[in-house]
Amino acid sequence: MDQERDLVEVAAPEREGAHTDGEIQGVGIGAAPAPDYFVERDGVHFAGTHILIDMWGAAHLTDIEVIRDALIRAVEACSATLLHIHLHHFGESGGVSGVAVLAESHISIHTWPERGFAAIDIFMCGACDPARALPILREVFHPEAFNVSETRRGLVE
């Protein structure tokens, strides 16, 4: 069964210190230590904040351009660094799956337009605040229900 497929890829401009596909940064003897992007909040050290969003009754779940623009706006609102966006559209009435790859981690989206449902995953380390993406996502997708859970990943004990 051959499905119509749309693909949108957006590569961000090169930034100082960014890695390119396949590039591995090593630390040699005598090299300065790599920066630590773990977070300290309320006396707790952890790798980053992971927000999971379930949107029900959402709009624009088949519109790959609206989704791309929403991801870009969310990245900007969080003060994150966009490295690359990859989106895949599963045909005219099919859903969209994709990811915005960030220097600070990622934002991913998976849509089920036949159910009016989208699952969004935001994970960020460092000084970025993934919660700042939430108003953008509400504004763009107009969900009837917007369920959010948050987890601190990589807790240091």
WOVENGI-V864648 format. One record per residue. N is the residue number from 1. RES is the residue in three letters. PHI is phi in degrees with one decimal (NA if undefined). Layout:
# WOVENGI-V864648
n=<N,N>
res=<RES,RES>
phi=<PHI,PHI>
This chain:
# WOVENGI-V864648
n=<1,2,3,4,5,6,7,8,9,10,11,12,13,14,15,16,17,18,19,20,21,22,23,24,25,26,27,28,29,30,31,32,33,34,35,36,37,38,39,40,41,42,43,44,45,46,47,48,49,50,51,52,53,54,55,56,57,58,59,60,61,62,63,64,65,66,67,68,69,70,71,72,73,74,75,76,77,78,79,80,81,82,83,84,85,86,87,88,89,90,91,92,93,94,95,96,97,98,99,100,101,102,103,104,105,106,107,108,109,110,111,112,113,114,115,116,117,118,119,120,121,122,123,124,125,126,127,128,129,130,131,132,133,134,135,136,137,138,139,140,141,142,143,144,145,146,147,148,149,150,151,152,153,154,155,156,157>
res=<MET,ASP,GLN,GLU,ARG,ASP,LEU,VAL,GLU,VAL,ALA,ALA,PRO,GLU,ARG,GLU,GLY,ALA,HIS,THR,ASP,GLY,GLU,ILE,GLN,GLY,VAL,GLY,ILE,GLY,ALA,ALA,PRO,ALA,PRO,ASP,TYR,PHE,VAL,GLU,ARG,ASP,GLY,VAL,HIS,PHE,ALA,GLY,THR,HIS,ILE,LEU,ILE,ASP,MET,TRP,GLY,ALA,ALA,HIS,LEU,THR,ASP,ILE,GLU,VAL,ILE,ARG,ASP,ALA,LEU,ILE,ARG,ALA,VAL,GLU,ALA,CYS,SER,ALA,THR,LEU,LEU,HIS,ILE,HIS,LEU,HIS,HIS,PHE,GLY,GLU,SER,GLY,GLY,VAL,SER,GLY,VAL,ALA,VAL,LEU,ALA,GLU,SER,HIS,ILE,SER,ILE,HIS,THR,TRP,PRO,GLU,ARG,GLY,PHE,ALA,ALA,ILE,ASP,ILE,PHE,MET,CYS,GLY,ALA,CYS,ASP,PRO,ALA,ARG,ALA,LEU,PRO,ILE,LEU,ARG,GLU,VAL,PHE,HIS,PRO,GLU,ALA,PHE,ASN,VAL,SER,GLU,THR,ARG,ARG,GLY,LEU,VAL,GLU>
phi=<NA,-93.6,-98.6,-68.6,-132.3,-113.5,-137.0,-123.0,-126.6,-127.3,-102.9,-77.2,-62.4,-58.8,-126.3,-60.3,86.4,-77.4,-93.8,-102.4,-52.1,83.0,-85.2,-120.2,-97.6,-102.6,-118.8,-88.7,-63.5,83.6,-74.7,-64.9,-63.4,-68.0,-61.5,-101.5,-99.7,-65.4,-108.6,-121.7,-142.7,55.4,76.6,-111.3,-102.0,-157.8,-68.1,178.0,-98.7,-116.4,-110.2,-112.0,-124.8,-110.0,-112.4,-113.9,66.4,-89.2,-99.5,66.2,-76.3,-111.6,-93.5,-62.6,-71.9,-63.3,-64.2,-58.6,-63.3,-63.8,-63.3,-62.1,-62.9,-64.3,-59.1,-63.1,-62.3,-85.7,59.6,-96.4,-110.4,-75.5,-102.4,-167.7,-120.7,-129.0,-126.4,-126.3,-104.7,-90.2,87.3,-55.0,-105.6,-85.5,-79.7,-128.2,-124.5,-174.2,-146.7,-101.8,-85.6,-118.4,-60.7,-95.7,137.9,-162.8,-129.6,-122.1,-141.6,-138.8,-116.2,-125.1,-60.9,-64.6,-114.7,66.7,-117.8,-138.7,-111.6,-122.7,-127.9,-124.7,-126.8,-143.1,-110.9,68.1,-81.6,-68.3,-120.0,-63.1,-64.1,-69.7,-80.1,-59.6,-62.0,-63.0,-64.6,-62.0,-63.1,-74.8,-96.5,45.7,-71.4,-74.4,-129.2,-135.4,-103.6,-125.1,-128.9,-131.3,-134.8,-92.0,-94.8,66.9,-59.0,-95.1,-105.4>
